[in-house]
Amino acid sequence: EFMFISREEFIADLERFQTCFLVAESNGSLVGDINGSVRLSQGLAVIPEQEPYLEIENIFVKPDFRNRHVGGELMERLIEVAAQNGIQRFLVATVSKDMERVLKFYRRYGFKPWYVQMVK
């Protein structure tokens, strides 16, 4: 189930993520987006203290455009933009019923699991 946001919420997101907000379009229509925030590590076990990293907060691709590498292109471009700005580290958290698919996606871009929480 997907939630759509209002125009005002979308504009607020654009203002919040202006340097880390990318969109994908097809024929003039928005088909996907990715955004995140640059943070300074407070000494995470996997990122040294004071090292900048990009925390990916959202990646979304409209259902009709999934499995067409739209999400992958967004991820590749985000990594490229971050590298151009001296950021080499990334952090992402996800909640999904299809965790294997999600892990496969992120592993494709060099991500490794660091923290796992399980439920039964």
Secondary structure, DSSP 8 states (H G I E B T S, - for coil): ------HHHHHHHHHHTTTSEEEEEETTEEEEEEEEEEEE-S-BTTB-TT-EEEEEEEEEE-GGGTTTTHHHHHHHHHHHHHHHTT--EEEE----S-HHHHHHHHHTTT----------
